[in-house]
Amino acid sequence: MVGTEFAEATLKKFRTSLSLLEDFITWKYNQPDFSIKDLSHQFISEFEFYLKSIQNLQHNSAMSYIKKLKKITSGSKVKSNNHS
């Protein structure tokens, strides 16, 4: 699919996103993985904080990784803070 449906650079960006997400999960939860069913708005806010403060990314760069996370999880329902 690389080269026909999307560029090699796109794959590289998603791999970087995955790496940052794995680093965040290890940093925040001290575990190697995280269930997508536990994804919440709080998780996303904490990931944003991690990208900006720990990884020292600028706002637009951090938001691009948040958007990639959203794209990957768009088929999943994110839990709100008020509802489980």
C-alpha angles and dihedrals in degrees: 000000000000106000095019105054101013140006128261088244090060091054090049091053092051091048089052089049090052092049092051091047092051090049090050093050091050091046096046104032102022091229133105098236143026130207113244089219088067093055110124140166088260090056090052092048091050091048089052090050090050093050093049102038107026099031091035094225122162119245097261093048092049091048091052089058091046089052091051090051089051091050092051093047098038091114092055128079113239114218116237122224091249100045133049 
